[in-house]
Amino acid sequence: MRVEYSFGIENVEVPYFSVESAEGPEKLFRLATLVMNVLEIKPRVDVIFHSPNVADLPKKIAAFEQILNSAPRPSPVKIEQGEDGSLGNSYYRWVSLRSGS
């Protein structure tokens, strides 16, 4: 499902994004660049990773963290893993990212 909307990110206190963990690495690269751009203007971004396979979550989150930590930034991105949960056959984990500056 694709949802398009038009409102400024300045109108959102904490931007939230979602990613299906079963998708390939290209999705993680796109998400990482989006998060890095948003962290230039917002102090925090939250991402919810979700997957029908609970074992995918830690692997994809670790790969996402590796991509973020490879960015040439004066201060690293601070990453905090949040709550795990499940709804039926879908598992999820929240991750908060904060600008290191």
Long-range contacts (C-beta under 8 A, 24 or more apart in sequence): 9-38, 9-41, 9-42, 10-41, 12-42, 14-42, 14-44, 14-45, 14-46, 15-42, 15-45, 15-46, 16-45, 16-46, 16-47, 16-48, 17-45, 17-46, 17-47, 17-48, 18-47, 18-48, 18-49, 18-50, 19-47, 19-48, 19-49, 19-50, 19-60, 20-50, 20-51, 21-49, 21-50, 21-51, 21-53, 21-56, 21-57, 21-59, 21-60, 21-61, 22-51, 22-52, 22-53, 22-56, 25-63, 28-60, 28-63, 28-64, 28-67, 29-67, 31-64, 32-64, 32-67, 32-68, 32-71, 35-68, 35-77, 35-97, 36-68, 36-71, 36-73, 36-77, 39-77, 39-97, 39-98, 39-99, 40-99, 42-99, 43-98, 43-99, 44-96, 44-97, 44-98, 44-99, 45-96, 45-97, 46-82, 46-94, 46-95, 46-96, 46-97, 47-94, 47-95, 47-97, 48-92, 48-93, 48-94, 48-95, 49-92, 49-93, 49-95, 50-90, 50-91, 50-92, 51-90, 51-91, 51-92, 52-89, 52-90, 52-91, 53-91, 54-86, 54-91, 57-84, 57-91, 57-92, 57-93, 61-93, 61-95, 64-95, 68-97, 73-100, 73-101, 74-100, 74-101, 75-99, 75-100, 75-101, 76-100
